[in-house]
Amino acid sequence: MVSPTGTLDSLTAPDLVVVPGSGNPMPALNDQALLDWVKHASQHATWMASVCTGASIYAAAGLLASRRANTHWAFRDVLASMGVNVCPDRVVFDEPFVSCAGVSAGIDMALALTGRVHGPAAAEAIQLVIEYDPQPPFDAGAPHKATDQAKQAAGTMLAAAALP
């Protein structure tokens, strides 16, 4: 469990904001206090990062209109309907925003951002420390690679999680 140590009011000028995804981001898209804080934070932050459906918070705050971003493949149409130029790349930089596909792409994004901020050597060292050497047992990690059966099963799982 993550326990916050600050509030939106106490975090007035962050250098980095990371919005994680959630199984159903729709309630957060109507949280005006959160959206107002994100708009304010974007004026001060060097980087505004999002993982998975987290990009929708930036879009709902009006910060991604006509910008490139990515999100979980099942949420791309929703993000596009919010005026975002959805790019299917695993990690998308449209500074100061950086976004990525689903949850596992968050590691790729973190390493790519570390490389930009602290240099490739630092990112490579971190990659080694966390022993990030992906070797998935199946090649079905993106819709264009998955079988119809896998896509149907994934759709059922996502529907149960209430993802639109």
Steps between C-alpha positions, in 0.01 A plus 500: 500500500619849420428763763528862391713734707363816344181646363423675175520829693846422639648394165510836328796476263603141426787431263353169386140382499422134430137401456450124518228316320201338662254233402235769462629856474157646426420621856831689519419678173225686685712590805524875444744554789736243347467645150560855627808382690637322192455818294682702764777239541559495124607865517788408733594140423788408276330170415138385501499122469217250478472126498216310334167685537666776704531707182124554515545721809722735300254491211204575728696796639532630143877451486529244220283661232674444164800341675637152446446247779428134562293299744382142544385365164143450628479870595651656187164589343394679819826696507462588131145624567655745747700667221825310544708380206534141617831346400541123534869520596570330831645825642407840357684826572321827425685718747433571775270198477612141482246221487500130443280205422382257769651440840807303387596786269542711813841345555601585143377856550686539830823380344456719190430806715796421724716479189386844386545662841807322637653342191505150351762371744273572798202340328702193409627466857145520634385246243769264627419568866137402444608219267258618235563261214156425358465163335124441488396138457242604239497760224151634562578823686343734244170478312668465161692195628222327693276226365129562468448259790739698721331828405159360583619370838669835573179683412310284748757571771491874433122507504506336841741773616255764372737656249289682240 
